[in-house]
């Protein structure tokens, strides 16, 4: 006979968070092995892991979670718990070529631009003369990066260019409305 188990919303959320963490650990284990073969990097999974980790029930450690679910994924544990950054970042300085170092620097510059621009908006510094230089720098750095995914180039990068053009058309003293600020912040956070 089939038995239906009814769970509360809280129990469902807890199970979903547990399932997400389980899949992230297993995927990172596979990615670590793929990285050795130069197939992929794990930056996105590390970010997802940090979010999923925060959703665990209070007092549950990752080590305890791994023991409870009998997970044997030492590479994922090392990457996510001990190191916390992708292997490409961890090993970039020691053995990077000049072009690879430039790529790493460009990525760091882009990250800095994103963070600064988002912080500016969150602090209600939304005048054209405050945002335009930051958006301009961001678009310029993005243009220097080769090999961005096509969907990023065609979608996200174009949206950022549209915002840059919109800011450029404003007077220096013009300020984004609350709706425009929220929309720009949303698009930067995607």
N, CA, C and O atoms as a DFTB+ gen file, in Angstrom:
760 C
 N C O
     1  1       0.828      -1.183       0.000
     2  2       0.000       0.000       0.000
     3  2       0.871       1.245       0.000
     4  3       1.922       1.290       0.639
     5  1       0.412       2.253      -0.730
     6  2       1.098       3.534      -0.744
     7  2       0.637       4.355       0.446
     8  3      -0.559       4.472       0.717
     9  1       1.592       4.911       1.141
    10  2       1.275       5.754       2.280
    11  2       1.677       7.175       1.943
    12  3       2.798       7.424       1.500
    13  1       0.769       8.095       2.152
    14  2       1.035       9.497       1.889
    15  2       1.508      10.143       3.186
    16  3       0.844      10.058       4.219
    17  1       2.652      10.781       3.113
    18  2       3.200      11.474       4.271
    19  2       2.982      12.958       4.056
    20  3       3.433      13.524       3.060
    21  1       2.296      13.577       4.982
    22  2       2.043      15.014       4.872
    23  2       3.098      15.755       5.682
    24  3       3.341      15.456       6.852
    25  1       3.712      16.722       5.029
    26  2       4.751      17.508       5.680
    27  2       4.311      18.958       5.764
    28  3       3.595      19.456       4.896
    29  1       4.742      19.618       6.808
    30  2       4.454      21.047       6.929
    31  2       5.339      21.813       5.947
    32  3       6.296      21.268       5.397
    33  1       5.007      23.059       5.744
    34  2       5.812      23.902       4.856
    35  2       7.246      23.980       5.358
    36  3       8.191      23.923       4.571
    37  1       7.400      24.109       6.649
    38  2       8.746      24.192       7.238
    39  2       9.535      22.906       6.992
    40  3      10.722      22.953       6.669
    41  1       8.868      21.757       7.147
    42  2       9.529      20.478       6.909
    43  2       9.906      20.322       5.440
    44  3      10.972      19.796       5.122
    45  1       9.031      20.779       4.547
    46  2       9.328      20.715       3.109
    47  2      10.530      21.589       2.770
    48  3      11.406      21.178       2.009
    49  1      10.573      22.794       3.333
    50  2      11.700      23.692       3.081
    51  2      12.999      23.082       3.592
    52  3      14.038      23.181       2.939
    53  1      12.936      22.454       4.755
    54  2      14.121      21.809       5.318
    55  2      14.592      20.659       4.432
    56  3      15.789      20.507       4.187
    57  1      13.651      19.855       3.954
    58  2      14.014      18.751       3.054
    59  2      14.580      19.270       1.739
    60  3      15.545      18.715       1.213
    61  1      13.984      20.333       1.207
    62  2      14.501      20.925      -0.034
    63  2      15.924      21.434       0.158
    64  3      16.785      21.214      -0.694
    65  1      16.172      22.118       1.279
    66  2      17.517      22.633       1.554
    67  2      18.512      21.486       1.693
    68  3      19.644      21.576       1.218
    69  1      18.088      20.413       2.343
    70  2      18.946      19.238       2.507
    71  2      19.259      18.608       1.156
    72  3      20.404      18.245       0.885
    73  1      18.248      18.480       0.317
    74  2      18.451      17.906      -1.017
    75  2      19.380      18.781      -1.849
    76  3      20.243      18.271      -2.564
    77  1      19.204      20.099      -1.757
    78  2      20.075      21.014      -2.500
    79  2      21.525      20.863      -2.059
    80  3      22.428      20.770      -2.890
    81  1      21.741      20.841      -0.759
    82  2      23.104      20.707      -0.246
    83  2      23.720      19.384      -0.683
    84  3      24.882      19.342      -1.086
    85  1      22.954      18.315      -0.604
    86  2      23.422      16.995      -1.034
    87  2      23.862      17.048      -2.496
    88  3      24.944      16.571      -2.839
    89  1      23.021      17.629      -3.359
    90  2      23.358      17.671      -4.790
    91  2      24.559      18.568      -5.065
    92  3      25.360      18.272      -5.951
    93  1      24.693      19.661      -4.315
    94  2      25.844      20.552      -4.500
    95  2      27.135      19.840      -4.113
    96  3      28.138      19.942      -4.819
    97  1      27.113      19.121      -2.994
    98  2      28.310      18.381      -2.580
    99  2      28.697      17.343      -3.625
   100  3      29.870      17.225      -3.979
   101  1      27.727      16.599      -4.115
   102  2      28.018      15.562      -5.108
   103  2      28.494      16.179      -6.431
   104  3      29.419      15.666      -7.061
   105  1      27.863      17.272      -6.843
   106  2      28.271      17.927      -8.090
   107  2      29.676      18.507      -7.969
   108  3      30.462      18.430      -8.914
   109  1      29.999      19.086      -6.813
   110  2      31.341      19.638      -6.617
   111  2      32.384      18.539      -6.641
   112  3      33.478      18.728      -7.171
   113  1      32.052      17.393      -6.070
   114  2      32.975      16.253      -6.121
   115  2      33.276      15.900      -7.578
   116  3      34.431      15.696      -7.952
   117  1      32.224      15.831      -8.391
   118  2      32.416      15.512      -9.813
   119  2      33.179      16.630     -10.527
   120  3      34.013      16.359     -11.390
   121  1      32.896      17.875     -10.171
   122  2      33.584      19.002     -10.805
   123  2      35.066      19.033     -10.458
   124  3      35.897      19.362     -11.304
   125  1      35.394      18.696      -9.235
   126  2      36.806      18.652      -8.852
   127  2      37.555      17.644      -9.716
   128  3      38.679      17.895     -10.150
   129  1      36.927      16.522      -9.953
   130  2      37.554      15.514     -10.813
   131  2      37.621      16.013     -12.254
   132  3      38.602      15.764     -12.955
   133  1      36.584      16.713     -12.693
   134  2      36.579      17.262     -14.052
   135  2      37.619      18.376     -14.192
   136  3      38.228      18.524     -15.251
   137  1      37.824      19.158     -13.127
   138  2      38.818      20.225     -13.172
   139  2      40.208      19.654     -13.424
   140  3      40.999      20.235     -14.167
   141  1      40.497      18.536     -12.813
   142  2      41.799      17.890     -13.010
   143  2      42.007      17.593     -14.488
   144  3      43.127      17.660     -14.995
   145  1      40.920      17.264     -15.171
   146  2      40.984      17.015     -16.617
   147  2      40.808      18.311     -17.407
   148  3      40.651      18.269     -18.627
   149  1      40.832      19.472     -16.725
   150  2      40.706      20.792     -17.340
   151  2      39.360      20.966     -18.036
   152  3      39.287      21.596     -19.091
   153  1      38.303      20.419     -17.462
   154  2      36.993      20.490     -18.096
   155  2      36.137      21.650     -17.583
   156  3      35.449      22.295     -18.374
   157  1      36.162      21.926     -16.290
   158  2      35.262      22.942     -15.739
   159  2      35.844      23.596     -14.488
   160  3      36.820      23.117     -13.911
   161  1      35.224      24.695     -14.087
   162  2      35.543      25.361     -12.824
   163  2      34.309      25.291     -11.927
   164  3      33.202      25.068     -12.418
   165  1      34.483      25.477     -10.631
   166  2      33.394      25.256      -9.681
   167  2      32.887      26.525      -9.005
   168  3      32.257      26.437      -7.951
   169  1      33.137      27.682      -9.564
   170  2      32.783      28.940      -8.897
   171  2      31.295      29.041      -8.577
   172  3      30.925      29.445      -7.475
   173  1      30.452      28.683      -9.517
   174  2      29.010      28.806      -9.295
   175  2      28.538      27.857      -8.194
   176  3      27.706      28.230      -7.367
   177  1      29.064      26.642      -8.182
   178  2      28.661      25.695      -7.135
   179  2      29.128      26.150      -5.756
   180  3      28.444      25.906      -4.763
   181  1      30.269      26.801      -5.684
   182  2      30.742      27.296      -4.393
   183  2      29.768      28.346      -3.863
   184  3      29.431      28.338      -2.679
   185  1      29.319      29.240      -4.728
   186  2      28.337      30.245      -4.314
   187  2      27.028      29.582      -3.892
   188  3      26.435      29.971      -2.885
   189  1      26.575      28.592      -4.647
   190  2      25.344      27.884      -4.292
   191  2      25.516      27.141      -2.970
   192  3      24.590      27.092      -2.160
   193  1      26.684      26.569      -2.753
   194  2      26.958      25.859      -1.504
   195  2      26.822      26.801      -0.317
   196  3      26.200      26.454       0.687
   197  1      27.402      27.986      -0.430
   198  2      27.354      28.934       0.685
   199  2      25.912      29.304       1.017
   200  3      25.558      29.464       2.186
   201  1      25.090      29.438      -0.006
   202  2      23.677      29.736       0.221
   203  2      22.970      28.545       0.851
   204  3      22.236      28.705       1.826
   205  1      23.182      27.356       0.306
   206  2      22.521      26.152       0.825
   207  2      22.964      25.852       2.257
   208  3      22.162      25.401       3.074
   209  1      24.218      26.098       2.554
   210  2      24.743      25.857       3.906
   211  2      23.993      26.699       4.931
   212  3      23.726      26.245       6.044
   213  1      23.655      27.926       4.549
   214  2      22.943      28.816       5.467
   215  2      21.512      28.360       5.730
   216  3      20.891      28.807       6.694
   217  1      20.982      27.481       4.888
   218  2      19.609      27.007       5.046
   219  2      19.503      25.747       5.895
   220  3      18.399      25.286       6.185
   221  1      20.635      25.189       6.294
   222  2      20.607      23.995       7.145
   223  2      20.013      24.337       8.506
   224  3      20.121      25.472       8.969
   225  1      19.386      23.353       9.142
   226  2      18.856      23.601      10.486
   227  2      19.966      24.074      11.426
   228  3      21.119      23.661      11.306
   229  1      19.597      24.939      12.352
   230  2      20.545      25.506      13.313
   231  2      21.327      24.394      14.007
   232  3      20.739      23.418      14.471
   233  1      22.624      24.535      14.079
   234  2      23.462      23.576      14.778
   235  2      23.933      22.403      13.937
   236  3      24.693      21.567      14.425
   237  1      23.499      22.321      12.681
   238  2      23.930      21.225      11.811
   239  2      25.183      21.657      11.061
   240  3      25.164      22.648      10.332
   241  1      26.254      20.926      11.238
   242  2      27.490      21.240      10.518
   243  2      27.525      20.454       9.214
   244  3      26.815      19.461       9.053
   245  1      28.350      20.907       8.296
   246  2      28.501      20.199       7.025
   247  2      29.101      18.820       7.273
   248  3      28.691      17.842       6.648
   249  1      30.061      18.740       8.175
   250  2      30.664      17.438       8.489
   251  2      29.613      16.466       9.025
   252  3      29.589      15.294       8.648
   253  1      28.745      16.965       9.907
   254  2      27.679      16.116      10.445
   255  2      26.719      15.704       9.329
   256  3      26.290      14.552       9.267
   257  1      26.387      16.643       8.454
   258  2      25.507      16.362       7.316
   259  2      26.106      15.249       6.454
   260  3      25.405      14.323       6.048
   261  1      27.403      15.349       6.182
   262  2      28.064      14.344       5.348
   263  2      28.067      12.977       6.035
   264  3      27.895      11.954       5.372
   265  1      28.260      12.950       7.349
   266  2      28.205      11.679       8.079
   267  2      26.789      11.113       8.074
   268  3      26.596       9.919       7.844
   269  1      25.797      11.971       8.327
   270  2      24.401      11.512       8.377
   271  2      23.963      10.872       7.066
   272  3      23.234       9.880       7.066
   273  1      24.410      11.441       5.950
   274  2      23.994      10.940       4.639
   275  2      25.062      10.065       3.982
   276  3      24.990       9.755       2.793
   277  1      26.051       9.678       4.783
   278  2      27.108       8.766       4.333
   279  2      27.740       9.223       3.013
   280  3      27.919       8.438       2.082
   281  1      28.068      10.510       2.964
   282  2      28.699      11.078       1.774
   283  2      30.207      10.923       1.874
   284  3      30.817      11.289       2.879
   285  1      30.791      10.388       0.838
   286  2      32.234      10.300       0.757
   287  2      32.667      11.137      -0.437
   288  3      32.748      10.647      -1.563
   289  1      32.941      12.399      -0.172
   290  2      33.363      13.300      -1.251
   291  2      34.461      14.219      -0.712
   292  3      34.223      15.395      -0.438
   293  1      35.672      13.661      -0.564
   294  2      36.773      14.430       0.015
   295  2      37.179      15.642      -0.825
   296  3      37.563      16.674      -0.274
   297  1      37.100      15.527      -2.140
   298  2      37.481      16.668      -2.982
   299  2      36.491      17.816      -2.797
   300  3      36.894      18.976      -2.717
   301  1      35.205      17.499      -2.730
   302  2      34.191      18.534      -2.498
   303  2      34.383      19.149      -1.115
   304  3      34.276      20.365      -0.961
   305  1      34.664      18.328      -0.113
   306  2      34.889      18.833       1.247
   307  2      36.070      19.800       1.260
   308  3      35.993      20.882       1.843
   309  1      37.142      19.406       0.623
   310  2      38.324      20.275       0.594
   311  2      38.016      21.590      -0.120
   312  3      38.355      22.663       0.379
   313  1      37.373      21.508      -1.285
   314  2      37.079      22.707      -2.069
   315  2      36.090      23.617      -1.355
   316  3      36.303      24.827      -1.284
   317  1      35.009      23.047      -0.823
   318  2      33.935      23.858      -0.251
   319  2      34.194      24.281       1.191
   320  3      33.895      25.417       1.560
   321  1      34.736      23.399       1.999
   322  2      34.896      23.675       3.429
   323  2      36.274      24.259       3.740
   324  3      36.384      25.290       4.404
   325  1      37.311      23.598       3.260
   326  2      38.659      24.002       3.639
   327  2      39.174      25.189       2.834
   328  3      39.755      26.115       3.398
   329  1      38.965      25.169       1.518
   330  2      39.549      26.201       0.659
   331  2      38.550      27.304       0.357
   332  3      38.836      28.479       0.590
   333  1      37.378      26.942      -0.162
   334  2      36.309      27.907      -0.385
   335  2      36.392      28.738      -1.648
   336  3      35.541      29.598      -1.874
   337  1      37.397      28.503      -2.476
   338  2      37.495      29.203      -3.762
   339  2      37.762      28.177      -4.851
   340  3      38.294      27.102      -4.572
   341  1      37.397      28.497      -6.098
   342  2      37.652      27.550      -7.188
   343  2      39.145      27.268      -7.351
   344  3      39.984      28.104      -7.015
   345  1      39.457      26.116      -7.856
   346  2      40.852      25.740      -8.083
   347  2      41.530      26.707      -9.041
   348  3      42.733      26.946      -8.935
   349  1      40.772      27.260      -9.970
   350  2      41.357      28.218     -10.912
   351  2      41.854      29.459     -10.188
   352  3      42.836      30.069     -10.611
   353  1      41.193      29.839      -9.110
   354  2      41.640      30.976      -8.308
   355  2      42.789      30.549      -7.402
   356  3      43.783      31.262      -7.262
   357  1      42.642      29.396      -6.800
   358  2      43.656      28.889      -5.874
   359  2      45.018      28.743      -6.546
   360  3      46.040      29.072      -5.944
   361  1      45.044      28.264      -7.763
   362  2      46.305      27.976      -8.445
   363  2      46.687      29.010      -9.492
   364  3      47.691      28.829     -10.181
   365  1      45.931      30.079      -9.634
   366  2      46.141      31.030     -10.728
   367  2      47.501      31.709     -10.677
   368  3      48.144      31.842     -11.718
   369  1      47.962      32.138      -9.525
   370  2      49.192      32.919      -9.442
   371  2      50.422      32.067      -9.693
   372  3      51.353      32.506     -10.368
   373  1      50.437      30.885      -9.171
   374  2      51.640      30.063      -9.237
   375  2      52.007      29.646     -10.650
   376  3      53.187      29.637     -11.002
   377  1      51.024      29.302     -11.465
   378  2      51.370      28.751     -12.761
   379  2      50.650      29.429     -13.929
   380  3      50.539      28.853     -15.012
   381  1      50.169      30.630     -13.711
   382  2      49.408      31.296     -14.763
   383  2      50.340      31.945     -15.779
   384  3      51.375      32.509     -15.422
   385  1      49.963      31.858     -17.027
   386  2      50.695      32.560     -18.075
   387  2      50.303      34.031     -18.022
   388  3      49.402      34.409     -17.274
   389  1      50.974      34.853     -18.808
   390  2      50.684      36.282     -18.816
   391  2      49.237      36.552     -19.213
   392  3      48.564      37.361     -18.574
   393  1      48.749      35.888     -20.258
   394  2      47.370      36.129     -20.690
   395  2      46.380      35.616     -19.655
   396  3      45.312      36.199     -19.466
   397  1      46.732      34.535     -18.992
   398  2      45.863      33.999     -17.945
   399  2      45.804      34.970     -16.768
   400  3      44.737      35.182     -16.191
   401  1      46.941      35.557     -16.413
   402  2      46.964      36.549     -15.335
   403  2      46.121      37.760     -15.704
   404  3      45.404      38.304     -14.864
   405  1      46.208      38.181     -16.965
   406  2      45.398      39.312     -17.412
   407  2      43.916      38.973     -17.321
   408  3      43.101      39.814     -16.942
   409  1      43.576      37.747     -17.668
   410  2      42.189      37.307     -17.576
   411  2      41.725      37.331     -16.118
   412  3      40.625      37.798     -15.823
   413  1      42.556      36.832     -15.217
   414  2      42.215      36.822     -13.793
   415  2      42.050      38.254     -13.291
   416  3      41.132      38.541     -12.523
   417  1      42.938      39.154     -13.722
   418  2      42.831      40.553     -13.314
   419  2      41.548      41.166     -13.845
   420  3      40.866      41.897     -13.127
   421  1      41.212      40.876     -15.094
   422  2      39.978      41.415     -15.671
   423  2      38.757      40.911     -14.909
   424  3      37.823      41.672     -14.656
   425  1      38.762      39.648     -14.547
   426  2      37.650      39.089     -13.771
   427  2      37.558      39.791     -12.415
   428  3      36.463      40.115     -11.955
   429  1      38.696      40.023     -11.781
   430  2      38.699      40.729     -10.495
   431  2      38.178      42.153     -10.662
   432  3      37.417      42.638      -9.825
   433  1      38.584      42.823     -11.736
   434  2      38.104      44.179     -12.003
   435  2      36.596      44.194     -12.228
   436  3      35.895      45.073     -11.727
   437  1      36.105      43.222     -12.979
   438  2      34.664      43.135     -13.239
   439  2      33.910      42.910     -11.933
   440  3      32.891      43.552     -11.676
   441  1      34.412      42.004     -11.120
   442  2      33.774      41.725      -9.832
   443  2      33.735      42.981      -8.977
   444  3      32.714      43.298      -8.368
   445  1      34.843      43.685      -8.938
   446  2      34.919      44.925      -8.175
   447  2      33.910      45.947      -8.693
   448  3      33.236      46.612      -7.907
   449  1      33.808      46.070     -10.013
   450  2      32.843      47.006     -10.606
   451  2      31.410      46.631     -10.244
   452  3      30.618      47.493      -9.863
   453  1      31.078      45.353     -10.360
   454  2      29.730      44.896     -10.003
   455  2      29.419      45.246      -8.551
   456  3      28.365      45.808      -8.253
   457  1      30.335      44.914      -7.656
   458  2      30.101      45.140      -6.227
   459  2      29.966      46.629      -5.930
   460  3      29.055      47.038      -5.211
   461  1      30.863      47.437      -6.476
   462  2      30.831      48.875      -6.228
   463  2      29.545      49.489      -6.762
   464  3      28.915      50.306      -6.091
   465  1      29.160      49.097      -7.963
   466  2      27.940      49.627      -8.569
   467  2      26.709      49.228      -7.753
   468  3      25.829      50.053      -7.509
   469  1      26.651      47.975      -7.336
   470  2      25.512      47.513      -6.537
   471  2      25.475      48.217      -5.176
   472  3      24.403      48.593      -4.701
   473  1      26.634      48.394      -4.552
   474  2      26.696      49.101      -3.269
   475  2      26.240      50.543      -3.424
   476  3      25.539      51.075      -2.563
   477  1      26.634      51.164      -4.511
   478  2      26.246      52.545      -4.793
   479  2      24.716      52.660      -4.843
   480  3      24.134      53.568      -4.250
   481  1      24.090      51.745      -5.544
   482  2      22.627      51.763      -5.667
   483  2      21.981      51.497      -4.314
   484  3      21.018      52.168      -3.944
   485  1      22.506      50.521      -3.572
   486  2      21.943      50.198      -2.251
   487  2      22.068      51.369      -1.281
   488  3      21.263      51.496      -0.358
   489  1      23.069      52.222      -1.480
   490  2      23.262      53.397      -0.628
   491  2      22.532      54.622      -1.176
   492  3      22.760      55.744      -0.725
   493  1      21.652      54.395      -2.150
   494  2      20.859      55.459      -2.787
   495  2      21.722      56.531      -3.440
   496  3      21.327      57.695      -3.511
   497  1      22.878      56.144      -3.906
   498  2      23.729      57.050      -4.679
   499  2      23.405      56.788      -6.151
   500  3      24.148      56.104      -6.854
   501  1      22.284      57.345      -6.595
   502  2      21.752      56.979      -7.909
   503  2      21.719      58.141      -8.892
   504  3      20.948      58.115      -9.851
   505  1      22.532      59.147      -8.671
   506  2      22.632      60.241      -9.638
   507  2      23.468      59.774     -10.826
   508  3      24.336      58.911     -10.697
   509  1      23.188      60.359     -11.967
   510  2      23.890      59.969     -13.197
   511  2      25.401      60.074     -13.031
   512  3      26.138      59.172     -13.429
   513  1      25.869      61.189     -12.436
   514  2      27.322      61.380     -12.323
   515  2      27.961      60.421     -11.316
   516  3      29.186      60.303     -11.283
   517  1      27.170      59.740     -10.505
   518  2      27.701      58.731      -9.593
   519  2      27.738      57.351     -10.249
   520  3      28.669      56.577     -10.026
   521  1      26.727      57.048     -11.055
   522  2      26.603      55.715     -11.640
   523  2      27.305      55.558     -12.990
   524  3      27.848      54.495     -13.288
   525  1      27.294      56.607     -13.801
   526  2      27.825      56.489     -15.165
   527  2      29.277      56.018     -15.208
   528  3      29.582      55.105     -15.976
   529  1      30.196      56.600     -14.414
   530  2      31.591      56.124     -14.486
   531  2      31.731      54.649     -14.096
   532  3      32.524      53.916     -14.686
   533  1      30.958      54.227     -13.102
   534  2      31.026      52.833     -12.664
   535  2      30.482      51.885     -13.730
   536  3      31.072      50.839     -14.003
   537  1      29.351      52.259     -14.328
   538  2      28.754      51.424     -15.378
   539  2      29.666      51.392     -16.602
   540  3      29.813      50.352     -17.244
   541  1      30.268      52.518     -16.920
   542  2      31.185      52.585     -18.057
   543  2      32.382      51.659     -17.841
   544  3      32.771      50.918     -18.744
   545  1      32.962      51.706     -16.643
   546  2      34.085      50.810     -16.323
   547  2      33.665      49.352     -16.437
   548  3      34.397      48.534     -16.993
   549  1      32.494      49.026     -15.913
   550  2      32.009      47.647     -15.949
   551  2      31.881      47.152     -17.385
   552  3      32.349      46.062     -17.713
   553  1      31.253      47.944     -18.235
   554  2      31.069      47.531     -19.633
   555  2      32.420      47.404     -20.336
   556  3      32.624      46.476     -21.118
   557  1      33.345      48.329     -20.065
   558  2      34.671      48.248     -20.685
   559  2      35.411      46.984     -20.256
   560  3      36.016      46.310     -21.089
   561  1      35.369      46.661     -18.978
   562  2      36.036      45.439     -18.506
   563  2      35.379      44.197     -19.094
   564  3      36.070      43.246     -19.460
   565  1      34.049      44.196     -19.188
   566  2      33.353      43.048     -19.785
   567  2      33.756      42.864     -21.243
   568  3      33.863      41.736     -21.724
   569  1      33.976      43.963     -21.939
   570  2      34.379      43.877     -23.345
   571  2      35.783      43.299     -23.511
   572  3      36.113      42.772     -24.574
   573  1      36.610      43.392     -22.471
   574  2      37.973      42.859     -22.548
   575  2      38.023      41.345     -22.358
   576  3      38.979      40.695     -22.778
   577  1      37.005      40.792     -21.733
   578  2      36.982      39.350     -21.442
   579  2      36.577      38.574     -22.682
   580  3      35.555      38.857     -23.307
   581  1      37.389      37.600     -23.021
   582  2      37.074      36.705     -24.131
   583  2      36.440      35.437     -23.583
   584  3      36.756      35.002     -22.475
   585  1      35.552      34.853     -24.358
   586  2      35.002      33.556     -23.998
   587  2      33.849      33.585     -23.014
   588  3      33.570      32.580     -22.360
   589  1      33.167      34.733     -22.897
   590  2      31.971      34.743     -22.059
   591  2      30.909      33.875     -22.720
   592  3      30.869      33.782     -23.946
   593  1      30.055      33.244     -21.935
   594  2      28.988      32.439     -22.543
   595  2      28.135      33.291     -23.479
   596  3      27.910      34.472     -23.213
   597  1      27.665      32.700     -24.563
   598  2      26.898      33.457     -25.556
   599  2      25.659      34.095     -24.951
   600  3      25.310      35.224     -25.296
   601  1      24.982      33.373     -24.039
   602  2      23.774      33.951     -23.448
   603  2      24.105      35.159     -22.583
   604  3      23.278      36.061     -22.450
   605  1      25.307      35.198     -21.986
   606  2      25.708      36.375     -21.218
   607  2      25.952      37.534     -22.163
   608  3      25.477      38.645     -21.927
   609  1      26.691      37.280     -23.232
   610  2      26.975      38.334     -24.203
   611  2      25.701      38.913     -24.792
   612  3      25.532      40.131     -24.843
   613  1      24.807      38.043     -25.236
   614  2      23.629      38.515     -25.953
   615  2      22.553      39.070     -25.031
   616  3      21.739      39.884     -25.467
   617  1      22.528      38.659     -23.790
   618  2      21.457      39.095     -22.899
   619  2      21.958      40.099     -21.872
   620  3      21.596      41.275     -21.916
   621  1      22.781      39.640     -20.959
   622  2      23.199      40.474     -19.829
   623  2      24.065      41.653     -20.264
   624  3      23.856      42.782     -19.819
   625  1      25.012      41.392     -21.113
   626  2      25.910      42.463     -21.549
   627  2      25.133      43.538     -22.306
   628  3      25.396      44.730     -22.146
   629  1      24.190      43.119     -23.116
   630  2      23.375      44.087     -23.859
   631  2      22.519      44.926     -22.917
   632  3      22.338      46.124     -23.138
   633  1      21.995      44.302     -21.873
   634  2      21.207      45.061     -20.886
   635  2      22.074      46.111     -20.200
   636  3      21.641      47.242     -19.983
   637  1      23.301      45.726     -19.863
   638  2      24.204      46.680     -19.224
   639  2      24.542      47.830     -20.169
   640  3      24.618      48.984     -19.747
   641  1      24.741      47.516     -21.435
   642  2      25.003      48.574     -22.421
   643  2      23.804      49.505     -22.537
   644  3      23.968      50.718     -22.665
   645  1      22.597      48.942     -22.491
   646  2      21.383      49.759     -22.558
   647  2      21.317      50.705     -21.362
   648  3      20.953      51.871     -21.512
   649  1      21.666      50.213     -20.185
   650  2      21.700      51.066     -19.001
   651  2      22.761      52.154     -19.144
   652  3      22.524      53.304     -18.772
   653  1      23.913      51.803     -19.675
   654  2      24.976      52.793     -19.873
   655  2      24.502      53.899     -20.812
   656  3      24.739      55.079     -20.556
   657  1      23.840      53.518     -21.887
   658  2      23.315      54.504     -22.840
   659  2      22.263      55.379     -22.170
   660  3      22.246      56.594     -22.367
   661  1      21.384      54.762     -21.377
   662  2      20.355      55.532     -20.663
   663  2      20.988      56.531     -19.705
   664  3      20.563      57.684     -19.636
   665  1      21.997      56.094     -18.971
   666  2      22.688      57.000     -18.052
   667  2      23.374      58.128     -18.811
   668  3      23.375      59.277     -18.371
   669  1      23.950      57.791     -19.940
   670  2      24.654      58.786     -20.750
   671  2      23.714      59.888     -21.234
   672  3      24.127      61.037     -21.384
   673  1      22.459      59.540     -21.476
   674  2      21.471      60.511     -21.971
   675  2      20.953      61.434     -20.865
   676  3      20.312      62.445     -21.152
   677  1      21.226      61.093     -19.614
   678  2      20.741      61.896     -18.492
   679  2      21.675      63.069     -18.212
   680  3      22.844      63.058     -18.598
   681  1      21.131      64.086     -17.528
   682  2      21.963      65.178     -17.037
   683  2      22.708      64.673     -15.801
   684  3      22.258      63.734     -15.145
   685  1      23.826      65.283     -15.488
   686  2      24.644      64.841     -14.354
   687  2      23.861      64.842     -13.047
   688  3      24.099      63.995     -12.185
   689  1      22.950      65.761     -12.891
   690  2      22.194      65.859     -11.638
   691  2      20.953      64.967     -11.614
   692  3      20.316      64.834     -10.569
   693  1      20.599      64.354     -12.745
   694  2      19.428      63.467     -12.785
   695  2      19.662      62.253     -11.900
   696  3      20.778      61.744     -11.795
   697  1      18.587      61.803     -11.267
   698  2      18.650      60.672     -10.342
   699  2      17.691      59.590     -10.825
   700  3      16.588      59.889     -11.283
   701  1      18.113      58.337     -10.720
   702  2      17.221      57.232     -11.070
   703  2      16.047      57.196     -10.096
   704  3      16.204      57.463      -8.905
   705  1      14.876      56.863     -10.619
   706  2      13.718      56.685      -9.741
   707  2      13.927      55.429      -8.900
   708  3      14.838      54.642      -9.159
   709  1      13.075      55.248      -7.892
   710  2      13.183      54.052      -7.058
   711  2      12.972      52.797      -7.900
   712  3      13.666      51.797      -7.714
   713  1      12.008      52.849      -8.832
   714  2      11.753      51.698      -9.713
   715  2      12.960      51.407     -10.599
   716  3      13.346      50.250     -10.765
   717  1      13.556      52.454     -11.168
   718  2      14.736      52.261     -12.020
   719  2      15.901      51.691     -11.214
   720  3      16.623      50.814     -11.688
   721  1      16.076      52.190     -10.004
   722  2      17.156      51.696      -9.141
   723  2      16.971      50.222      -8.824
   724  3      17.919      49.438      -8.884
   725  1      15.740      49.851      -8.483
   726  2      15.461      48.440      -8.181
   727  2      15.692      47.565      -9.400
   728  3      16.243      46.470      -9.288
   729  1      15.266      48.049     -10.578
   730  2      15.435      47.266     -11.801
   731  2      16.916      47.092     -12.132
   732  3      17.351      45.995     -12.481
   733  1      17.686      48.167     -12.025
   734  2      19.118      48.081     -12.310
   735  2      19.799      47.131     -11.325
   736  3      20.619      46.306     -11.727
   737  1      19.471      47.241     -10.059
   738  2      20.044      46.344      -9.059
   739  2      19.679      44.895      -9.360
   740  3      20.518      44.002      -9.237
   741  1      18.444      44.663      -9.751
   742  2      17.993      43.311     -10.111
   743  2      18.800      42.777     -11.287
   744  3      19.243      41.629     -11.265
   745  1      18.993      43.596     -12.308
   746  2      19.720      43.140     -13.492
   747  2      21.204      42.932     -13.207
   748  3      21.829      42.055     -13.804
   749  1      21.763      43.711     -12.320
   750  2      23.165      43.505     -11.941
   751  2      23.338      42.224     -11.139
   752  3      24.385      41.579     -11.205
   753  1      22.320      41.862     -10.390
   754  2      22.399      40.701      -9.502
   755  2      22.089      39.387     -10.209
   756  3      22.207      38.325      -9.598
   757  1      21.702      39.429     -11.459
   758  2      21.372      38.196     -12.192
   759  2      22.598      37.418     -12.542
   760  3      22.501      36.357     -13.159
